[in-house]
Amino acid sequence: MSLALTLSHAPEKMRPVLPGVIVAAALALAAGWIAGGLGEPLSRNPVLVAMLFGLLI
């Protein structure tokens, strides 16, 4: 019963978090796009590019 009550309030709890999730997804896509354009060694490691992109921001 408690799980059902918790899940019923999930949309209200997600609403404040949703803009941050959308921004994080957009930045992850941008980091992947940047990694593809930087050349072979960096395109193999998109996590490194994402970290460098985060430091740049």
C-alpha contacts under 8 A as a table, 3 or more apart, distances in Angstrom:
res1	aa1	res2	aa2	distance
1	M	4	A	5.24
1	M	5	L	6.41
2	S	5	L	5.13
2	S	6	T	6.15
3	L	6	T	4.99
3	L	7	L	6.09
4	A	7	L	5.17
4	A	8	S	6.10
5	L	8	S	5.11
5	L	9	H	6.69
6	T	9	H	5.54
6	T	10	A	6.60
7	L	10	A	5.02
8	S	11	P	7.44
9	H	12	E	5.66
9	H	13	K	6.55
10	A	13	K	5.13
10	A	14	M	6.08
11	P	14	M	5.13
11	P	15	R	6.26
12	E	15	R	5.49
12	E	16	P	7.96
13	K	16	P	6.73
13	K	17	V	7.59
14	M	17	V	5.23
14	M	18	L	6.01
15	R	18	L	5.40
15	R	19	P	7.98
16	P	19	P	6.97
17	V	20	G	5.63
17	V	21	V	6.50
18	L	21	V	5.08
18	L	22	I	6.21
19	P	22	I	5.10
19	P	23	V	6.22
20	G	23	V	5.10
20	G	24	A	6.08
21	V	24	A	5.07
21	V	25	A	6.15
22	I	25	A	5.15
22	I	26	A	6.22
23	V	26	A	5.07
23	V	27	L	6.14
24	A	27	L	5.11
24	A	28	A	6.11
25	A	28	A	5.05
25	A	29	L	6.24
26	A	29	L	5.14
26	A	30	A	6.18
27	L	30	A	4.93
27	L	31	A	6.05
27	L	50	A	7.99
28	A	31	A	5.07
28	A	32	G	6.25
28	A	50	A	6.68
29	L	32	G	5.13
29	L	33	W	6.21
30	A	33	W	5.00
30	A	34	I	6.07
31	A	34	I	5.02
31	A	35	A	5.99
31	A	46	P	6.96
31	A	49	V	6.08
31	A	50	A	5.08
31	A	53	F	6.51
32	G	35	A	5.01
32	G	36	G	6.26
32	G	43	S	7.94
32	G	46	P	5.91
32	G	49	V	7.60
32	G	50	A	7.46
33	W	36	G	5.23
33	W	37	G	6.60
34	I	37	G	5.23
34	I	38	L	6.31
34	I	49	V	7.58
35	A	38	L	5.28
35	A	39	G	7.27
35	A	42	L	5.86
35	A	43	S	4.69
35	A	45	N	7.72
35	A	46	P	5.82
35	A	49	V	5.97
36	G	39	G	6.45
36	G	40	E	7.81
36	G	42	L	7.68
36	G	43	S	5.03
37	G	43	S	7.56
38	L	42	L	6.27
38	L	43	S	6.69
39	G	42	L	5.99
39	G	43	S	6.00
40	E	43	S	5.20
40	E	44	R	6.51
41	P	44	R	5.66
41	P	45	N	7.25
42	L	45	N	5.25
42	L	46	P	6.71
42	L	48	L	7.58
42	L	49	V	6.92
43	S	46	P	5.91
45	N	48	L	5.63
45	N	49	V	6.83
46	P	49	V	4.95
46	P	50	A	6.06
47	V	50	A	4.98
47	V	51	M	6.25
48	L	51	M	5.13
48	L	52	L	6.21
49	V	52	L	5.03
49	V	53	F	5.93
50	A	53	F	4.97
50	A	54	G	6.08
51	M	54	G	5.00
51	M	55	L	6.27
52	L	55	L	5.07
52	L	56	L	6.19
53	F	56	L	5.00
53	F	57	I	6.36
54	G	57	I	5.17
